[in-house]
């Protein structure tokens, strides 16, 4: 896993823990990992999802810019997170 992917994954997990399982928006993730580029964050999330390291039903809700999920909040750690 690339360092920036690891930071994104850790930020999302930490955000969910501190916000009662609420998912961060792309802009919150971008700020949390030190970038303004939300498109880059979207691609990183998609890469993590494709590899099964982040479980998400749909990467982005176009209306709110936030992640969307199904059961259990929809976005969370997958299997291999190392």
N, C-alpha and C positions, 0 to 999 in steps of 0.2 A: 504494500500500500504506500502510495506517495505521501510525503509529509502534509501537504495541503488537504488531501483526502482525509487523513487521520484527524487533522484539526476540525474539518467540517463535521465528521462523525462525532467527535467528542463534544463539539459545541451543541449539536442537535440533541444528543443524549443529555447533556447538562441542562440545556434549556428546558427540555421536557420535565426533568426532575424538579427544577426550581419553579416551574410554572404550571404545576398540576396536570401534566401530560398534554399541555397545549403545545402545538407545533410552531416553530419560528417561521417567519416570512423569509423570502430570499434575501431581502435587504437586511434583516436581522442577522442572518447567517453571514452575509458578506461583511457586515460591520464586526461581527464576532470573530472573524478570522482575519480581519485587517485588509479588506479590499472593498472597492465600490462596485466592482464588476459582477452584477447579478447573473449575467449570462454565463460567466465562468463558474459561478456557484451552481447554477442549474446543471451544467455539464458534469461537474464533479458529483453532484447528487445522482445524476443518471448513471454515471460510471459505477458508483457504489451500489446502486440498485441492481444494475446489470450483473454485477459480480455476487449478489446476494449478501452484501455486507450491510445494507440498509434496506429495510422492508418498507415499501411505499406503494400504494395502489396507483396513485397518479402523482407525478412529480410536483406539478404546480397547478393551483387553482387560478385560472386566468382572471377571475373577478377580484380576488383579494391579494394575489401574489404570494399566498401562503401554500404550504403543503396540504394535500388532502389525503385522507386515508379511509380505510374501512374500519374493521373491528379493531379494538385496542388502540385507537389513536392513529393507526395506519402507518406511522413512520417510526421506526425504531431499529435497534441493532439487529443485524442478521446473525448468521452463524459465525464465520471466521472474522474477527475484528482486529486481529494482530497485524 
